[in-house]
């Protein structure tokens, strides 16, 4: 399984948001940010979800 093989920084998928890889539980090890568009501009959402 391709996604299961992305299990370390060395084997990560390198995309526009940086390196993406998963731990042994299948959790992605990078933060997610919520953005909104207002008047044609990207803005950080007022509230961000954190652990």
C-alpha positions in Angstrom: 0.0 0.0 0.0 1.5 3.3 -1.1 0.3 5.4 1.8 1.6 2.9 4.3 5.0 3.2 2.7 5.1 7.0 3.5 6.2 6.2 7.1 9.3 8.5 7.7 10.7 11.9 6.7 13.0 10.1 4.2 10.1 8.3 2.5 7.7 11.2 2.7 5.7 12.6 -0.2 7.1 16.0 -1.0 4.3 18.4 -2.0 3.5 22.1 -1.9 2.7 21.9 1.8 6.0 20.2 2.6 6.8 16.6 3.4 3.8 14.4 4.2 4.3 11.1 6.1 2.4 9.0 8.6 3.1 7.3 11.9 2.4 3.6 12.8 -1.2 4.6 13.6 -1.7 6.2 10.2 -1.8 9.7 11.6 -0.2 12.5 9.4 2.5 14.2 11.4 2.0 17.8 10.4 -0.3 20.6 11.4 -3.3 21.6 9.3 -4.4 25.2 8.9 -7.9 26.4 8.0 -8.1 29.4 5.6 -11.0 31.4 4.4 -11.4 33.7 1.4 -12.7 37.2 2.0 -12.8 39.9 -0.7 -10.6 37.7 -2.9 -7.9 37.3 -0.3 -6.8 34.2 1.7 -7.1 34.7 5.5 -6.3 32.4 8.4 -9.6 31.3 9.9 -10.4 33.1 13.2 -10.3 29.8 15.1 -7.8 27.0 14.5 -8.2 23.5 15.8 -5.3 22.2 18.0 -4.6 19.2 20.1 
